[in-house]
Amino acid sequence: MEEKRIGVYVCWCGTNIAKMVDVEAVAAKIAKLPNVVIAKDYKYMCSDPGQEMIVKDIKEHKLNRVVVSACSPRIHELTFRKALENAGLNQYMFEMANIREQVSWVHDNREEATIKALDLVKGAVNRVNFHEALDKRSVDINPATMVIGGGVTGLSAALELADAGNKVYLVEKTGNLGGHVANIDLTFPGLNSAAEVLEPLIYKVNNHPEVEVYLNTTIDEVFGYVGNFESTIKSGGKEYELKFGNIIVATGLTPFDPGKISSYNYEKLPDVITSLELEKMLKEGNVVKKDGSEPKKIAIIHCVGSRNADYHEYCSRVCCLSALKFSNQLRSALPETNLFQIYADMRAFGKGCEEFYASTSKKDVMFLMYDQQGDLPRISKAEEDAGYEMGIEFYEKLSGEDIIVPADMVVLMVAMEAHEEAKEVAHAVGISLCGNEFYIERHPKLDPVATTTDGVYIAGTCQGPKDIPDSVSQAKAAAARILASIARGTVEVEVTTAVVNEDVCCGCQTCIKVCPYTAISFDEEKNVSVVNEILCKGCGTCGSACPTGAIRARHFTDEQILSQIEGLFSKEMQEV
Amino acid sequence: MEFEPKIVSFLCNWCSYTGADLAGTSRMKYASNIRVVRVMCSGRVDPTFVLKSFREGADGVLICGCHPGDCHYHEGNYKCLRRYHFLKKYMAQMGLNPDRLKLAWISASEGKEFAQLADEMAETIKSLGPCKVKEEMEIFD
């Protein structure tokens, strides 16, 4: 058996780790462990010089196993695996100890943090002793893509892919393409028609030879893996079996229901309406009260359901600008009307937006600030002879006074919520939700449209509130990622699947019962279980059920995990 | 010196490990007694892993998986739950306080919940005192 030669690298991550963990002491102590040939600490292991150091050491010291003790493996495991490959070592001869997210950032006692870091590195070193080289597996990429959601994001992504000559299956839950943008009159800050943006997209998609549109259709379940997904969809009374290599989820948003905020009396007072209802009126060119008369005073309340711990803590990002847009539109449509903007903070970021705010403020619009942390404004019916319909009572922050704003119509700028069926779609395609039920990206900065499931991308407001330019950018980014994989033609997939040792398998078939993917079948002749590696996703449930230890979850074998546990408690730790 | 327990924590890669990472990126502080072992799914947590942890000197074991219905592998967490109840009974029969083992659901967004859980678990185990399994087994070594 070949001699085990382990290199251990402890990262400072600048001061992120080094401030709370004595990285030099960890490296010095680890150097004494059996099979550890070299142990170093370095400022930034993920940097070019850091990676080059590993490559150089592997060659110079004939290392055949590497441990990096740094950030979460969810961030840089693949980075370092690549470095191993560059040095000619199998990428699975690598283990990572997470001493940043799970040590230095969560503890405030340096001694305790150092002891814990040392334990974790020892566990990793012990584990890596039992790592085995695994062969790469490449699979072909089916060039077709499924796009879920036919709003501006889904349409943009579909066209980008289809224009490059690839099949796109566009699945839309409702009976129409266009999503929420179809209900918008003008876009900010240019006050251009939303239809000018949307109609050409819909026309192109409907007439594109590579795009198949399925309306009134939802996705129940998707089978397979990157490059080779499959789903059966029901559309118009027929069933279609679709095969595709990648998925873009662009399911969009659901508007916040302002009925949840009792002080706004939505649906109780007739002329308290949502921003979406005002869009509809503007689109129809008919801004009137419920009784058909013209409103003389219109108030717009911001942050309805946003930036408030009772509803949603996040900012919905488009409401401030939409409200300014409404002021411009209403000023043109009803020149004599009094306009009030009742805002919490004005957030006019984005190209041309601050300028738009400045120009709007010169159009006889009264800006009043309410206290988002205090009581929300209260809308109540005015007295019969008041000369206006409703009074909006609140503490005006800038003047420091309690005031009542008269209004005949109140517009509530409702928040963007994650789509009400976000969870169902997440289950169907195998991705995760964050606390607000928006989808989680693989990395917020470095990989914002990918998810932790290979071949599944997210774009638009299903990932978080955003405006049209940002949604379209994400759509095109997701399409670009997919086009790159189609251009390569193949993709490497994880080979951490289960495998059966036929000599030990007793044929009890317990593994077959617990496998969630029906990836295990029974060979009657040999009386053993057989794993279909294409179907296996490597969860390892079979490994923990097997009574004889015949079935092994590769890269998470009993041996590897048990030795990691041993490492956590190995004697050396008590010296610290 | 105050008793500082060692708690082995098996976290599933998709929800709980990500949740624990989130506690880090959000700079939440919690007790340093937890030693995390990453598994792909809570369904991978073989009862042997738990018993091995106690055998090696763990004072407590914390298993975390995705919330029911949210398992990345559909139902691994349910299998973990069944094994957990079985293990608790087994531990009691072996004279090991079942309170030393805990199973909890932590989603990828529950960094705060993970930090609280780590603190609670540390408190529970501190109140139970050191686990004697390793010491008592040493006569067989």
HADDOCK unambig.tbl for C-alpha pairs under 7 A between the chains (distance, minus, plus):
assign (segid A and resid 101 and name CA) (segid B and resid 21 and name CA) 5.03 0.50 0.50
assign (segid A and resid 101 and name CA) (segid B and resid 24 and name CA) 4.11 0.50 0.50
assign (segid A and resid 101 and name CA) (segid B and resid 25 and name CA) 6.12 0.50 0.50
assign (segid A and resid 102 and name CA) (segid B and resid 20 and name CA) 6.72 0.50 0.50
assign (segid A and resid 102 and name CA) (segid B and resid 21 and name CA) 6.20 0.50 0.50
assign (segid A and resid 102 and name CA) (segid B and resid 24 and name CA) 5.87 0.50 0.50
assign (segid A and resid 105 and name CA) (segid B and resid 24 and name CA) 5.06 0.50 0.50
assign (segid A and resid 105 and name CA) (segid B and resid 27 and name CA) 5.34 0.50 0.50
assign (segid A and resid 106 and name CA) (segid B and resid 24 and name CA) 5.40 0.50 0.50
assign (segid A and resid 106 and name CA) (segid B and resid 27 and name CA) 5.71 0.50 0.50
assign (segid A and resid 106 and name CA) (segid B and resid 28 and name CA) 5.46 0.50 0.50
assign (segid A and resid 106 and name CA) (segid B and resid 29 and name CA) 4.37 0.50 0.50
assign (segid A and resid 106 and name CA) (segid B and resid 30 and name CA) 5.96 0.50 0.50
assign (segid A and resid 107 and name CA) (segid B and resid 29 and name CA) 5.34 0.50 0.50
assign (segid A and resid 107 and name CA) (segid B and resid 30 and name CA) 6.14 0.50 0.50
assign (segid A and resid 107 and name CA) (segid B and resid 31 and name CA) 6.99 0.50 0.50
assign (segid A and resid 107 and name CA) (segid B and resid 32 and name CA) 6.32 0.50 0.50
assign (segid A and resid 112 and name CA) (segid B and resid 32 and name CA) 6.58 0.50 0.50
assign (segid A and resid 113 and name CA) (segid B and resid 32 and name CA) 6.68 0.50 0.50
assign (segid A and resid 116 and name CA) (segid B and resid 32 and name CA) 6.95 0.50 0.50
assign (segid A and resid 120 and name CA) (segid B and resid 35 and name CA) 6.82 0.50 0.50
assign (segid A and resid 430 and name CA) (segid B and resid 72 and name CA) 6.23 0.50 0.50
assign (segid A and resid 434 and name CA) (segid B and resid 108 and name CA) 6.58 0.50 0.50
assign (segid A and resid 434 and name CA) (segid B and resid 109 and name CA) 5.01 0.50 0.50
assign (segid A and resid 435 and name CA) (segid B and resid 109 and name CA) 5.01 0.50 0.50
assign (segid A and resid 516 and name CA) (segid B and resid 73 and name CA) 6.82 0.50 0.50
assign (segid A and resid 516 and name CA) (segid B and resid 74 and name CA) 6.72 0.50 0.50
assign (segid A and resid 516 and name CA) (segid B and resid 75 and name CA) 6.95 0.50 0.50
assign (segid A and resid 539 and name CA) (segid B and resid 40 and name CA) 5.51 0.50 0.50
assign (segid A and resid 539 and name CA) (segid B and resid 41 and name CA) 5.49 0.50 0.50
assign (segid A and resid 539 and name CA) (segid B and resid 44 and name CA) 6.63 0.50 0.50
assign (segid A and resid 539 and name CA) (segid B and resid 73 and name CA) 6.61 0.50 0.50
assign (segid A and resid 540 and name CA) (segid B and resid 43 and name CA) 6.91 0.50 0.50
assign (segid A and resid 540 and name CA) (segid B and resid 44 and name CA) 4.82 0.50 0.50
assign (segid A and resid 541 and name CA) (segid B and resid 43 and name CA) 4.78 0.50 0.50
assign (segid A and resid 541 and name CA) (segid B and resid 44 and name CA) 4.60 0.50 0.50
assign (segid A and resid 541 and name CA) (segid B and resid 76 and name CA) 6.49 0.50 0.50
assign (segid A and resid 543 and name CA) (segid B and resid 44 and name CA) 6.63 0.50 0.50
assign (segid A and resid 544 and name CA) (segid B and resid 44 and name CA) 5.37 0.50 0.50
assign (segid A and resid 544 and name CA) (segid B and resid 45 and name CA) 6.24 0.50 0.50
assign (segid A and resid 544 and name CA) (segid B and resid 46 and name CA) 4.28 0.50 0.50
assign (segid A and resid 562 and name CA) (segid B and resid 49 and name CA) 6.38 0.50 0.50
assign (segid A and resid 565 and name CA) (segid B and resid 53 and name CA) 6.20 0.50 0.50
assign (segid A and resid 566 and name CA) (segid B and resid 56 and name CA) 6.24 0.50 0.50
assign (segid A and resid 569 and name CA) (segid B and resid 56 and name CA) 6.22 0.50 0.50
assign (segid A and resid 569 and name CA) (segid B and resid 57 and name CA) 6.59 0.50 0.50
